[in-house]
Amino acid sequence: MADEEEQVDYDDAGADDAEAGGDEGGDGAVDPELEEMKRRVQEMEDEAAKLKAMQQELQVETGAEAKKENDTDERSIYVGQVDYDATPEELQAHFAACGTINRVTILCDKFTGRSKGYAYVEFEEPASVPTAVLLDNSIFKGRQLKVVAKRTNVPGQGRGRGRGRGRGRGRGKGRKGKGYYKGYRPY
């Protein structure tokens, strides 16, 4: 019985020490940590608000750029079968009767620097495009031009939704005949 009383005394004394030490050390240690956590949370919330504002601003700018690009596409034509030695000035002279031209772009190979054989002509007014399309099949430097209104590039438009360019289902020998493996058939 004396052991039990001593046991109880030790337990009570340990609990009192833990409570006394816990209050002093706990409040002193928890308050700065808690304040630090609150400060960090506030910083993260402020940063999240800034990011959201930047995203909205970027979406507005992107929408304006897309509209500007569509406007440019509405005023432009694609010219195919262009002579490889043609200059932008010569193409501008060929399409000058259609309207005021802002820009002539002849695309070139980035490695050789040679013309790829097609160009884009941007007009000042969208009304000039139908007039320029009338010059389809006209002769320019001995070649028959292909003139169409420029299409807006839509990502993924050229790709089909098929199965791709796989290897097929075999080598063309059919299902029966010499060399056909029927598989494992236990019965």
WOSUL-V191466 format. One record per residue. RES is the residue in three letters. SS is DSSP state (2 for helix, 1 for strand, 0 for the rest). PSI is psi in whole degrees, -180 to 180 (999 if undefined). D_LAST is the distance of its C-alpha to the last C-alpha in Angstrom with 1 decimal. Layout:
{{RES/SS/PSI/D_LAST} {RES/SS/PSI/D_LAST}}
//
This chain:
{{MET/0/-37/82.1} {ALA/2/-35/84.0} {ASP/2/-38/80.8} {GLU/2/-41/79.4} {GLU/2/-41/82.5} {GLU/2/-40/82.2} {GLN/2/-46/78.6} {VAL/2/-41/79.5} {ASP/2/-43/82.4} {TYR/2/-41/80.2} {ASP/2/-44/77.6} {ASP/2/-41/80.3} {ALA/2/-41/82.0} {GLY/2/-38/78.7} {ALA/2/-42/77.9} {ASP/2/-43/81.4} {ASP/2/-42/81.2} {ALA/2/-40/77.8} {GLU/2/-43/79.1} {ALA/2/-46/82.3} {GLY/2/-34/80.7} {GLY/2/-39/77.9} {ASP/2/-46/80.3} {GLU/2/-52/82.3} {GLY/2/-35/79.5} {GLY/2/-50/77.1} {ASP/2/-41/79.4} {GLY/2/-37/80.7} {ALA/2/-34/77.2} {VAL/2/-41/75.5} {ASP/2/-52/78.1} {PRO/2/-39/77.9} {GLU/2/-43/74.1} {LEU/2/-43/74.0} {GLU/2/-41/76.5} {GLU/2/-43/74.6} {MET/2/-43/71.3} {LYS/2/-41/73.2} {ARG/2/-43/74.7} {ARG/2/-42/71.3} {VAL/2/-43/69.7} {GLN/2/-42/72.7} {GLU/2/-43/72.3} {MET/2/-40/68.6} {GLU/2/-41/69.4} {ASP/2/-43/72.2} {GLU/2/-39/69.9} {ALA/2/-40/67.2} {ALA/2/-41/69.9} {LYS/2/-44/71.1} {LEU/2/-41/67.5} {LYS/2/-41/67.0} {ALA/2/-41/70.4} {MET/2/-39/69.5} {GLN/2/-44/66.1} {GLN/2/-41/67.9} {GLU/2/-41/70.5} {LEU/2/-39/67.8} {GLN/2/-39/66.1} {VAL/2/-44/69.4} {GLU/2/-43/70.1} {THR/2/-41/66.6} {GLY/2/-40/67.1} {ALA/2/-40/70.4} {GLU/2/-41/69.0} {ALA/2/-41/66.2} {LYS/2/-41/68.8} {LYS/2/-41/71.0} {GLU/2/-43/68.1} {ASN/2/-39/67.2} {ASP/2/-42/70.9} {THR/2/-42/70.9} {ASP/2/-34/67.9} {GLU/2/-23/69.6} {ARG/0/8/72.6} {SER/1/158/70.6} {ILE/1/155/69.2} {TYR/1/134/66.7} {VAL/1/114/68.0} {GLY/1/169/65.6} {GLN/0/34/66.3} {VAL/0/139/69.3} {ASP/0/141/71.0} {TYR/0/-22/70.2} {ASP/0/6/73.9} {ALA/0/149/74.9} {THR/0/159/76.8} {PRO/2/-34/76.7} {GLU/2/-40/80.4} {GLU/2/-42/79.5} {LEU/2/-38/76.7} {GLN/2/-41/79.2} {ALA/2/-37/81.7} {HIS/2/-38/79.2} {PHE/2/9/78.2} {ALA/2/-33/81.8} {ALA/2/-18/82.6} {CYS/2/-26/79.7} {GLY/0/-180/81.3} {THR/0/130/82.1} {ILE/1/128/79.5} {ASN/1/-44/78.8} {ARG/1/144/76.4} {VAL/1/125/74.6} {THR/1/114/71.6} {ILE/1/120/70.2} {LEU/1/138/67.0} {CYS/1/153/66.9} {ASP/0/132/64.2} {LYS/0/-19/64.7} {PHE/0/-46/64.3} {THR/0/-24/66.3} {GLY/0/0/68.6} {ARG/0/154/68.3} {SER/1/145/68.0} {LYS/1/-10/64.5} {GLY/1/11/66.0} {TYR/1/162/66.1} {ALA/1/167/68.5} {TYR/1/137/69.3} {VAL/1/124/72.6} {GLU/1/126/73.8} {PHE/1/165/76.6} {GLU/0/-34/79.0} {GLU/0/139/78.3} {PRO/0/-23/75.0} {ALA/0/-17/76.9} {SER/2/-20/77.1} {VAL/2/-49/73.3} {PRO/2/-35/73.2} {THR/2/-41/76.2} {ALA/2/-35/74.5} {VAL/2/-24/71.3} {LEU/0/-20/73.5} {LEU/0/11/73.9} {ASP/0/141/70.2} {ASN/0/12/70.1} {SER/0/158/73.6} {ILE/1/129/74.5} {PHE/1/116/75.2} {LYS/0/43/76.1} {GLY/0/7/74.5} {ARG/1/146/71.2} {GLN/1/117/70.0} {LEU/0/148/69.4} {LYS/1/115/66.6} {VAL/1/121/68.1} {VAL/1/158/66.2} {ALA/1/141/66.9} {LYS/0/136/65.3} {ARG/0/151/62.3} {THR/0/132/61.9} {ASN/0/119/59.1} {VAL/0/121/56.5} {PRO/0/133/54.0} {GLY/0/4/50.5} {GLN/0/-37/51.5} {GLY/0/-19/50.3} {ARG/0/136/46.8} {GLY/0/176/44.1} {ARG/0/19/41.5} {GLY/0/-166/38.6} {ARG/0/-3/35.7} {GLY/0/-164/37.9} {ARG/0/56/37.7} {GLY/0/-180/34.3} {ARG/0/-3/32.6} {GLY/0/-166/30.5} {ARG/0/7/26.8} {GLY/0/-163/26.5} {ARG/0/13/28.4} {GLY/0/16/28.5} {LYS/0/-9/26.1} {GLY/0/-178/24.1} {ARG/0/-22/20.4} {LYS/0/159/19.8} {GLY/0/-172/21.4} {LYS/0/133/22.0} {GLY/0/4/21.1} {TYR/0/126/18.6} {TYR/0/119/16.0} {LYS/0/-9/12.8} {GLY/0/175/11.9} {TYR/0/121/9.2} {ARG/0/99/5.7} {PRO/0/-19/3.8} {TYR/0/999/0.0}}
//
